[in-house]
Amino acid sequence: MKKILHIISSPRIAHSASRKLGNATLEKLMAKYPGSAVIVRDLAKDPAPHLDEVHIVSFFTPADSRTAEQLDAIRYSEEAVTELLNADIIVIEAPMYNFTITSTLKAYFDHIIRAGMTIKIRGGGLLPEGLLTNKEAYIVTSSGSVYSEGDLKDYDFVEPFIRAFLSVIGIKVAGVFRAEGQAVVGLEAALENGFDSIAAWE
């Protein structure tokens, strides 16, 4: 039995390829780990606020010294980090928008990278030390063209960015599933390719 955190970032609902592929990923995980609990954070329904000065000051203010305004500002981050800390597996749905992730997913990432909670700051110009080394993640993405290989590979700022971000906080990527090339082969064929990659994953 595992605790699975399912992060959704597509603003589309019924016609979202990434949501369909994400649900298929969850089904595979539930079959592998029967009885697992799933927590859903849908960033389209409950978007993370973009950081402002109050958020940033709150992050670096000791908990017992925060004002009422700072406590309110930091609430989203505290809840999101707690969900992440409690999870064993993270499924991140990230459709490609203009070569990269949605602004809502980027805002969510800004709220979960917290010194002393998900990272440990190191000096000397080194990357932070990730504190979440006991977790694994699956990246689910969708795109109009093919970015996993070929001429457009250098324009994929979704999978490489998410992989790099997760590595900074200590999380290993265990799998990447794509519904890509929708404008080339059609939505259904792109989804079938994604479903096939999930089915083949052990």
DOTOR-722766 format. One record per residue (C-alpha): z, y, x; chain; residue in one letter; residue number from 0. Coordinates in steps of 0.02 Angstrom, whole numbers. Each point is the difference from the previous one (the first is absolute). Layout:
BEGIN
@Z: Z, Y: Y, X: X, tilum: A, zake: a, marba: NUM
...
# end
This chain:
BEGIN
@Z: 0, Y: 0, X: 0, tilum: A, zake: m, marba: 0
@Z: -51, Y: 170, X: 66, tilum: A, zake: k, marba: 1
@Z: 19, Y: 182, X: -50, tilum: A, zake: k, marba: 2
@Z: -173, Y: 78, X: -13, tilum: A, zake: i, marba: 3
@Z: -34, Y: 187, X: -5, tilum: A, zake: l, marba: 4
@Z: -167, Y: 39, X: -81, tilum: A, zake: h, marba: 5
@Z: -66, Y: 174, X: 40, tilum: A, zake: i, marba: 6
@Z: -146, Y: 63, X: -105, tilum: A, zake: i, marba: 7
@Z: -95, Y: 158, X: 46, tilum: A, zake: s, marba: 8
@Z: -160, Y: -1, X: -104, tilum: A, zake: s, marba: 9
@Z: -8, Y: 136, X: -133, tilum: A, zake: p, marba: 10
@Z: -115, Y: -114, X: -99, tilum: A, zake: r, marba: 11
@Z: 74, Y: -129, X: -117, tilum: A, zake: i, marba: 12
@Z: -112, Y: -122, X: -95, tilum: A, zake: a, marba: 13
@Z: -150, Y: 19, X: 117, tilum: A, zake: h, marba: 14
@Z: 94, Y: -1, X: 165, tilum: A, zake: s, marba: 15
@Z: -63, Y: -132, X: 120, tilum: A, zake: a, marba: 16
@Z: 151, Y: 20, X: 113, tilum: A, zake: s, marba: 17
@Z: 119, Y: -31, X: -146, tilum: A, zake: r, marba: 18
@Z: -93, Y: -160, X: -46, tilum: A, zake: k, marba: 19
@Z: 1, Y: -60, X: 180, tilum: A, zake: l, marba: 20
@Z: 183, Y: 48, X: 18, tilum: A, zake: g, marba: 21
@Z: 46, Y: -101, X: -154, tilum: A, zake: n, marba: 22
@Z: -93, Y: -150, X: 72, tilum: A, zake: a, marba: 23
@Z: 96, Y: 20, X: 162, tilum: A, zake: t, marba: 24
@Z: 163, Y: 0, X: -97, tilum: A, zake: l, marba: 25
@Z: -51, Y: -157, X: -95, tilum: A, zake: e, marba: 26
@Z: -33, Y: -88, X: 165, tilum: A, zake: k, marba: 27
@Z: 168, Y: 55, X: 70, tilum: A, zake: l, marba: 28
@Z: 91, Y: -54, X: -158, tilum: A, zake: m, marba: 29
@Z: -82, Y: -170, X: 12, tilum: A, zake: a, marba: 30
@Z: 55, Y: -14, X: 181, tilum: A, zake: k, marba: 31
@Z: 176, Y: 64, X: -35, tilum: A, zake: y, marba: 32
@Z: 46, Y: -51, X: -178, tilum: A, zake: p, marba: 33
@Z: 136, Y: 101, X: -83, tilum: A, zake: g, marba: 34
@Z: -28, Y: 153, X: 109, tilum: A, zake: s, marba: 35
@Z: 49, Y: 171, X: -69, tilum: A, zake: a, marba: 36
@Z: -129, Y: 139, X: -5, tilum: A, zake: v, marba: 37
@Z: 37, Y: 186, X: 3, tilum: A, zake: i, marba: 38
@Z: -148, Y: 112, X: -44, tilum: A, zake: v, marba: 39
@Z: -18, Y: 179, X: 62, tilum: A, zake: r, marba: 40
@Z: -154, Y: 74, X: -83, tilum: A, zake: d, marba: 41
@Z: -41, Y: 163, X: 87, tilum: A, zake: l, marba: 42
@Z: -122, Y: 49, X: -136, tilum: A, zake: a, marba: 43
@Z: 139, Y: -3, X: -130, tilum: A, zake: k, marba: 44
@Z: 142, Y: 59, X: 113, tilum: A, zake: d, marba: 45
@Z: -78, Y: 96, X: 145, tilum: A, zake: p, marba: 46
@Z: 101, Y: 45, X: 153, tilum: A, zake: a, marba: 47
@Z: 23, Y: 188, X: 17, tilum: A, zake: p, marba: 48
@Z: -91, Y: 74, X: 148, tilum: A, zake: h, marba: 49
@Z: 124, Y: 53, X: 133, tilum: A, zake: l, marba: 50
@Z: 61, Y: 179, X: 2, tilum: A, zake: d, marba: 51
@Z: 133, Y: 87, X: 103, tilum: A, zake: e, marba: 52
@Z: 144, Y: -58, X: -111, tilum: A, zake: v, marba: 53
@Z: -50, Y: -183, X: 21, tilum: A, zake: h, marba: 54
@Z: -14, Y: 14, X: 188, tilum: A, zake: i, marba: 55
@Z: 165, Y: 93, X: 22, tilum: A, zake: v, marba: 56
@Z: 84, Y: -128, X: -115, tilum: A, zake: s, marba: 57
@Z: -60, Y: -145, X: 109, tilum: A, zake: f, marba: 58
@Z: 87, Y: 74, X: 151, tilum: A, zake: f, marba: 59
@Z: 159, Y: 56, X: -87, tilum: A, zake: t, marba: 60
@Z: 148, Y: -123, X: 6, tilum: A, zake: p, marba: 61
@Z: 24, Y: -85, X: -168, tilum: A, zake: a, marba: 62
@Z: 174, Y: 73, X: -28, tilum: A, zake: d, marba: 63
@Z: -63, Y: 176, X: 35, tilum: A, zake: s, marba: 64
@Z: -149, Y: 6, X: -118, tilum: A, zake: r, marba: 65
@Z: -3, Y: 130, X: -137, tilum: A, zake: t, marba: 66
@Z: -37, Y: -42, X: -182, tilum: A, zake: a, marba: 67
@Z: -178, Y: 62, X: 26, tilum: A, zake: e, marba: 68
@Z: -21, Y: -111, X: 153, tilum: A, zake: q, marba: 69
@Z: 71, Y: -152, X: -89, tilum: A, zake: l, marba: 70
@Z: -126, Y: 26, X: -140, tilum: A, zake: d, marba: 71
@Z: -142, Y: 25, X: 123, tilum: A, zake: a, marba: 72
@Z: 42, Y: -158, X: 98, tilum: A, zake: i, marba: 73
@Z: 22, Y: -114, X: -151, tilum: A, zake: r, marba: 74
@Z: -178, Y: -67, X: -2, tilum: A, zake: y, marba: 75
@Z: 7, Y: -41, X: 185, tilum: A, zake: s, marba: 76
@Z: 170, Y: -85, X: -14, tilum: A, zake: e, marba: 77
@Z: -60, Y: -110, X: -143, tilum: A, zake: e, marba: 78
@Z: -164, Y: -43, X: 85, tilum: A, zake: a, marba: 79
@Z: 85, Y: -44, X: 165, tilum: A, zake: v, marba: 80
@Z: 129, Y: -108, X: -90, tilum: A, zake: t, marba: 81
@Z: -140, Y: -98, X: -85, tilum: A, zake: e, marba: 82
@Z: -84, Y: -24, X: 167, tilum: A, zake: l, marba: 83
@Z: 158, Y: -55, X: 88, tilum: A, zake: l, marba: 84
@Z: 34, Y: -129, X: -136, tilum: A, zake: n, marba: 85
@Z: -176, Y: -73, X: 4, tilum: A, zake: a, marba: 86
@Z: -57, Y: -151, X: 100, tilum: A, zake: d, marba: 87
@Z: -185, Y: 24, X: -36, tilum: A, zake: i, marba: 88
@Z: -98, Y: 159, X: -35, tilum: A, zake: i, marba: 89
@Z: -169, Y: 3, X: -88, tilum: A, zake: v, marba: 90
@Z: -88, Y: 167, X: 22, tilum: A, zake: i, marba: 91
@Z: -150, Y: 39, X: -108, tilum: A, zake: e, marba: 92
@Z: -104, Y: 135, X: 84, tilum: A, zake: a, marba: 93
@Z: -173, Y: 40, X: -68, tilum: A, zake: p, marba: 94
@Z: -108, Y: 103, X: 117, tilum: A, zake: m, marba: 95
@Z: -22, Y: 181, X: -53, tilum: A, zake: y, marba: 96
@Z: -112, Y: 102, X: 116, tilum: A, zake: n, marba: 97
@Z: 24, Y: -124, X: 142, tilum: A, zake: f, marba: 98
@Z: 190, Y: -3, X: -9, tilum: A, zake: t, marba: 99
@Z: 151, Y: -34, X: -111, tilum: A, zake: i, marba: 100
@Z: 48, Y: 98, X: -154, tilum: A, zake: t, marba: 101
@Z: 110, Y: 154, X: 22, tilum: A, zake: s, marba: 102
@Z: 132, Y: -85, X: -108, tilum: A, zake: t, marba: 103
@Z: 14, Y: -146, X: 122, tilum: A, zake: l, marba: 104
@Z: 10, Y: 119, X: 148, tilum: A, zake: k, marba: 105
@Z: 139, Y: 96, X: -89, tilum: A, zake: a, marba: 106
@Z: 92, Y: -166, X: -31, tilum: A, zake: y, marba: 107
@Z: -14, Y: -43, X: 185, tilum: A, zake: f, marba: 108
@Z: 73, Y: 170, X: 43, tilum: A, zake: d, marba: 109
@Z: 153, Y: -42, X: -104, tilum: A, zake: h, marba: 110
@Z: 34, Y: -172, X: 76, tilum: A, zake: i, marba: 111
@Z: -9, Y: 41, X: 185, tilum: A, zake: i, marba: 112
@Z: 182, Y: 50, X: 26, tilum: A, zake: r, marba: 113
@Z: 95, Y: 12, X: 162, tilum: A, zake: a, marba: 114
@Z: 147, Y: -120, X: 2, tilum: A, zake: g, marba: 115
@Z: -65, Y: -93, X: -152, tilum: A, zake: m, marba: 116
@Z: -176, Y: -63, X: 35, tilum: A, zake: t, marba: 117
@Z: -25, Y: 64, X: 178, tilum: A, zake: i, marba: 118
@Z: 103, Y: 38, X: 154, tilum: A, zake: k, marba: 119
@Z: -57, Y: 154, X: 95, tilum: A, zake: i, marba: 120
@Z: -34, Y: -27, X: 185, tilum: A, zake: r, marba: 121
@Z: -22, Y: 136, X: 130, tilum: A, zake: g, marba: 122
@Z: -128, Y: 17, X: 137, tilum: A, zake: g, marba: 123
@Z: -148, Y: 19, X: -117, tilum: A, zake: g, marba: 124
@Z: 10, Y: -180, X: -58, tilum: A, zake: l, marba: 125
@Z: -35, Y: -59, X: -176, tilum: A, zake: l, marba: 126
@Z: 155, Y: -27, X: -109, tilum: A, zake: p, marba: 127
@Z: 75, Y: -174, X: -1, tilum: A, zake: e, marba: 128
@Z: -28, Y: -86, X: -167, tilum: A, zake: g, marba: 129
@Z: 155, Y: -67, X: -84, tilum: A, zake: l, marba: 130
@Z: -83, Y: -108, X: -134, tilum: A, zake: l, marba: 131
@Z: -49, Y: -148, X: 108, tilum: A, zake: t, marba: 132
@Z: 50, Y: -133, X: -128, tilum: A, zake: n, marba: 133
@Z: -138, Y: 41, X: -124, tilum: A, zake: k, marba: 134
@Z: -185, Y: -33, X: -23, tilum: A, zake: e, marba: 135
@Z: -135, Y: 95, X: -92, tilum: A, zake: a, marba: 136
@Z: -168, Y: -30, X: -83, tilum: A, zake: y, marba: 137
@Z: -130, Y: 138, X: -10, tilum: A, zake: i, marba: 138
@Z: -115, Y: -1, X: -151, tilum: A, zake: v, marba: 139
@Z: -145, Y: 122, X: 5, tilum: A, zake: t, marba: 140
@Z: -164, Y: 37, X: -89, tilum: A, zake: s, marba: 141
@Z: -151, Y: 105, X: 43, tilum: A, zake: s, marba: 142
@Z: -177, Y: 41, X: -53, tilum: A, zake: g, marba: 143
@Z: -76, Y: -50, X: 167, tilum: A, zake: s, marba: 144
@Z: 42, Y: -131, X: 130, tilum: A, zake: v, marba: 145
@Z: 122, Y: 65, X: 131, tilum: A, zake: y, marba: 146
@Z: 73, Y: -159, X: 74, tilum: A, zake: s, marba: 147
@Z: -154, Y: -20, X: 112, tilum: A, zake: e, marba: 148
@Z: -167, Y: 80, X: 37, tilum: A, zake: g, marba: 149
@Z: -53, Y: 181, X: 15, tilum: A, zake: d, marba: 150
@Z: 142, Y: 70, X: -106, tilum: A, zake: l, marba: 151
@Z: 143, Y: -90, X: 85, tilum: A, zake: k, marba: 152
@Z: 50, Y: 156, X: 98, tilum: A, zake: d, marba: 153
@Z: 19, Y: 94, X: -165, tilum: A, zake: y, marba: 154
@Z: 135, Y: -114, X: -68, tilum: A, zake: d, marba: 155
@Z: 160, Y: 101, X: 7, tilum: A, zake: f, marba: 156
@Z: 88, Y: -107, X: -130, tilum: A, zake: v, marba: 157
@Z: 42, Y: -169, X: 77, tilum: A, zake: e, marba: 158
@Z: 23, Y: 64, X: 180, tilum: A, zake: p, marba: 159
@Z: 112, Y: 143, X: -58, tilum: A, zake: f, marba: 160
@Z: 110, Y: -108, X: -111, tilum: A, zake: i, marba: 161
@Z: 12, Y: -135, X: 134, tilum: A, zake: r, marba: 162
@Z: 51, Y: 130, X: 131, tilum: A, zake: a, marba: 163
@Z: 126, Y: 82, X: -117, tilum: A, zake: f, marba: 164
@Z: 80, Y: -166, X: -44, tilum: A, zake: l, marba: 165
@Z: 10, Y: -50, X: 182, tilum: A, zake: s, marba: 166
@Z: 96, Y: 161, X: 38, tilum: A, zake: v, marba: 167
@Z: 135, Y: -47, X: -126, tilum: A, zake: i, marba: 168
@Z: 0, Y: -179, X: 62, tilum: A, zake: g, marba: 169
@Z: -96, Y: -91, X: -137, tilum: A, zake: i, marba: 170
@Z: -129, Y: -132, X: 45, tilum: A, zake: k, marba: 171
@Z: -163, Y: -8, X: -100, tilum: A, zake: v, marba: 172
@Z: -25, Y: -180, X: -55, tilum: A, zake: a, marba: 173
@Z: -164, Y: 23, X: -92, tilum: A, zake: g, marba: 174
@Z: -135, Y: 122, X: -53, tilum: A, zake: v, marba: 175
@Z: -102, Y: -28, X: -158, tilum: A, zake: f, marba: 176
@Z: -152, Y: 107, X: -43, tilum: A, zake: r, marba: 177
@Z: -111, Y: 30, X: -151, tilum: A, zake: a, marba: 178
@Z: -129, Y: 94, X: 101, tilum: A, zake: e, marba: 179
@Z: -184, Y: 39, X: -20, tilum: A, zake: g, marba: 180
@Z: 11, Y: 36, X: -186, tilum: A, zake: q, marba: 181
@Z: -148, Y: 120, X: 11, tilum: A, zake: a, marba: 182
@Z: -98, Y: -131, X: 97, tilum: A, zake: v, marba: 183
@Z: 33, Y: -167, X: -86, tilum: A, zake: v, marba: 184
@Z: 82, Y: 62, X: -161, tilum: A, zake: g, marba: 185
@Z: 180, Y: 6, X: -59, tilum: A, zake: l, marba: 186
@Z: 12, Y: -180, X: -59, tilum: A, zake: e, marba: 187
@Z: -73, Y: -74, X: 160, tilum: A, zake: a, marba: 188
@Z: 113, Y: 110, X: 107, tilum: A, zake: a, marba: 189
@Z: 151, Y: -57, X: -99, tilum: A, zake: l, marba: 190
@Z: -52, Y: -183, X: 12, tilum: A, zake: e, marba: 191
@Z: -11, Y: 16, X: 189, tilum: A, zake: n, marba: 192
@Z: 176, Y: 73, X: -1, tilum: A, zake: g, marba: 193
@Z: 65, Y: -138, X: -113, tilum: A, zake: f, marba: 194
@Z: -81, Y: -131, X: 111, tilum: A, zake: d, marba: 195
@Z: 89, Y: 70, X: 154, tilum: A, zake: s, marba: 196
@Z: 166, Y: -10, X: -93, tilum: A, zake: i, marba: 197
@Z: -35, Y: -178, X: -55, tilum: A, zake: a, marba: 198
@Z: -42, Y: -50, X: 179, tilum: A, zake: a, marba: 199
@Z: 160, Y: 77, X: 70, tilum: A, zake: w, marba: 200
@Z: 140, Y: -121, X: 38, tilum: A, zake: e, marba: 201
# end
